[in-house]
Structures are given as structure tokens and as C-alpha cells.
Amino acid sequence: MRLCFSGHFFVKAYYAENEECFLDAHISSFKFFGGVPKRTIFDNAKVAVSEGLGAYVTKETKRYCELKAHYQFAATYCNPRSGNEKGLVENLVGYVRRNAMVPMPKVDSLDELNATLESYCQGYIEHSIASRTGTVGENFSIEKRVLLPLPLYHYSPEKLLYPEVSAYSLITFQTNKYSVPTDYCGKEVCLKAGPSEIRVYHKNEMIANHERNYGKNHRTYDIGHYIKLLEAKPRAIFNAAPVRQYVPKDVLQMYASKHGGQKLLLAYLKESNGLKETPDITVIPTQLNLYDQLIQEVNS
């Protein structure tokens, strides 16, 4: 996103161009600028436009309408094959690639990459654009005065679904499966899918949190969700899919070769998930014949 008067811009990387990422990109831009432009100039991507093109857009997507209403901005759409109508942004793509991405940043995550990009965007205020008077920062200080104020609460870009937890303690979202604690098998839960995160709630309590997988037909397990089940069925521990995904193969083989390896592996899984061993409880059997003695004493 780039502001027309100052030329100040904000850039963020995503794994996909879906509705959640598209909405989050707007919100992140507004937060970065500390305000909302009264009007945006935009192309005709399907995440925003469901019917029509350019000046003849007749229908916007439901959630983009909600976003516009929440932040109170209007949208103008470019005509097909008319990149000149939004040249500031078209040129920005190449500019960021050549300057912010050369040499290629060495990062370990998308969040780290975005922190690098945001830092570059912040430094751009010192830049002077040819044919314009003053720096980007000086002009932005003027432009910011006419931006709409940010709302008290930001719009939630997450996709909302209500799946039922399977017998394997999994929920499905776009062909991929994610685990939840085994206590919720067969129950309906609330799934919130964001650009990079999957969160699962039951009665307003978050019960699971996963990094979103953009592949197909993958299963993502949290081993902590299966500790109770493994305690009840320890013989299955070496073949359980969550364990095999969580524990490296050589570590599994090491525990399998040890005497009492099942119990040792379970203790290792508990410790790695911050759980303590449950102390053994001694149950004293009830002697029911004592009740007969008490009744006889009362009757006598």
C-alpha cells in the first residue's frame, strides 16, 4: 500500500493471496500509517470484487464491504489492463525487490521477514522522491493529518468455521487436518483461520493453536493433545502418528530398545510439554461387612 501525496509505503509478505491475507494486509497497512486513507485505488482481484470490472464494478465481496464499513473508506477500481492508473504501487513492487530484498534477507520465519520489511519501510521516510519537494517523512507528516482515525477495535480478518472434532481428535480445514485435545472428540468447535495461524475455541476458551499449513492433505499434531490418551493406551505409543511426527526417528528407536521404554518415552513427552508425572494413588478397598456390624450394633 502506498500513499499518493507523500509516497510513503508499507509492504508485507504472505504465503497466499486469499481473503484472510488480503484483509489483514489492509489492517496492517492502516496500523503502520496510524490512520486510514479516505479513498483507495485498487485493481479487480476476486478477493475484493465478485462482479464487474473497473468503473463498472457492481458487487464487492461481503467481507471487503465489512472492512470498508469498519474503517469508513471508499474504493475506486482501476480499469482492466490499465496499470498506469495505479502506477505508484506497480512501480513499488520492483523497487522493493531491488532495494529491500537485495541481498536476499537471511531469516528463519515469515514474521522475521516482515519485521525486516517493516524496518525498511520505516527508513523510507528519509528518502526524497524526484520532482517532489521535501522528504517522504516531511510530506507524510502533512498527509497524516487528513487520514481517518483508527477505530477503537480492529476488524478481524480471520475466516470463521464450526467443524466437528473427529474420533481421531482432528478438525479439517481446506484438506488439512489439525489436532485438538482428545477431550473434545465429537464436539463442535469454533475454528478461526488467519493468514498464518489456526486457532480453535470451545465455549470461548482457546483449546488449540497451530501454524497454518498451505499444502494439501497434511496432518498437524500437537503431542500435548494426546498425552491423556497415551497414558491410557501406553502400548500404542511407538506407533501413534502424533508421536512419530513429534519425536525424531532415532530418539524413538533409542526408547524402543530400552527396558520400560514406553513409560520412559511417556515421561519424556510429558516433560517436553511442561507436564508433571501424576503421582501414584493408593486406593484402600472398602470392607462392606463393616456396615453389617454397624447395623447390628444399632439394632441391638
CORVEN-V707798 format. One record per backbone hydrogen bond with DSSP energy under -0.5 kcal/mol. CO is the residue of the C=O (numbers start at 1). NH is the residue of the N-H. If there is no record, write none. Layout:
co->CO nh->NH
co->CO nh->NH
This chain:
co->1 nh->10
co->3 nh->7
co->8 nh->3
co->16 nh->18
co->18 nh->22
co->19 nh->23
co->20 nh->24
co->21 nh->25
co->22 nh->26
co->23 nh->27
co->24 nh->28
co->25 nh->29
co->26 nh->30
co->27 nh->31
co->28 nh->32
co->29 nh->33
co->30 nh->34
co->30 nh->35
co->36 nh->148
co->38 nh->74
co->40 nh->42
co->40 nh->76
co->42 nh->78
co->45 nh->48
co->45 nh->49
co->48 nh->50
co->48 nh->61
co->51 nh->58
co->51 nh->59
co->53 nh->56
co->54 nh->57
co->59 nh->50
co->59 nh->51
co->61 nh->65
co->62 nh->66
co->63 nh->67
co->64 nh->68
co->65 nh->69
co->66 nh->70
co->67 nh->71
co->68 nh->72
co->68 nh->73
co->74 nh->40
co->76 nh->42
co->78 nh->54
co->79 nh->82
co->82 nh->85
co->83 nh->86
co->84 nh->87
co->86 nh->89
co->86 nh->90
co->87 nh->91
co->88 nh->92
co->89 nh->93
co->90 nh->94
co->91 nh->95
co->92 nh->96
co->93 nh->97
co->94 nh->98
co->95 nh->99
co->96 nh->100
co->96 nh->101
co->105 nh->107
co->109 nh->113
co->110 nh->114
co->111 nh->115
co->112 nh->116
co->113 nh->117
co->114 nh->118
co->115 nh->119
co->116 nh->120
co->117 nh->121
co->118 nh->122
co->119 nh->123
co->120 nh->124
co->121 nh->124
co->122 nh->125
co->123 nh->126
co->124 nh->127
co->125 nh->137
co->127 nh->136
co->129 nh->132
co->135 nh->139
co->136 nh->140
co->137 nh->141
co->138 nh->142
co->139 nh->143
co->140 nh->144
co->142 nh->145
co->143 nh->146
co->144 nh->147
co->148 nh->36
co->155 nh->157
co->159 nh->193
co->161 nh->191
co->163 nh->189
co->165 nh->186
co->166 nh->169
co->169 nh->180
co->170 nh->166
co->171 nh->178
co->173 nh->176
co->176 nh->173
co->177 nh->220
co->178 nh->171
co->181 nh->184
co->182 nh->185
co->184 nh->187
co->187 nh->165
co->189 nh->191
co->190 nh->201
co->191 nh->161
co->191 nh->193
co->192 nh->194
co->192 nh->199
co->193 nh->159
co->196 nh->212
co->197 nh->194
co->198 nh->210
co->199 nh->192
co->200 nh->207
co->200 nh->208
co->201 nh->190
co->202 nh->205
co->205 nh->202
co->208 nh->200
co->210 nh->198
co->212 nh->214
co->218 nh->177
co->219 nh->221
co->220 nh->179
co->221 nh->223
co->222 nh->225
co->223 nh->226
co->224 nh->227
co->225 nh->182
co->226 nh->230
co->227 nh->231
co->228 nh->232
co->229 nh->233
co->231 nh->234
co->233 nh->236
co->234 nh->237
co->236 nh->239
co->236 nh->240
co->240 nh->244
co->241 nh->245
co->242 nh->246
co->243 nh->247
co->248 nh->252
co->249 nh->253
co->250 nh->254
co->251 nh->255
co->252 nh->256
co->253 nh->257
co->255 nh->258
co->258 nh->261
co->260 nh->264
co->261 nh->265
co->262 nh->266
co->263 nh->267
co->264 nh->268
co->265 nh->269
co->266 nh->270
co->267 nh->271
co->268 nh->272
co->269 nh->273
co->270 nh->273
co->270 nh->275
co->271 nh->274
co->277 nh->279
co->280 nh->282
co->281 nh->283
co->282 nh->284
co->283 nh->285
co->286 nh->288
co->287 nh->290
co->288 nh->291
co->288 nh->292
co->289 nh->293
co->290 nh->294
co->291 nh->295
co->292 nh->296
co->293 nh->297
co->294 nh->298
co->295 nh->299
co->296 nh->300
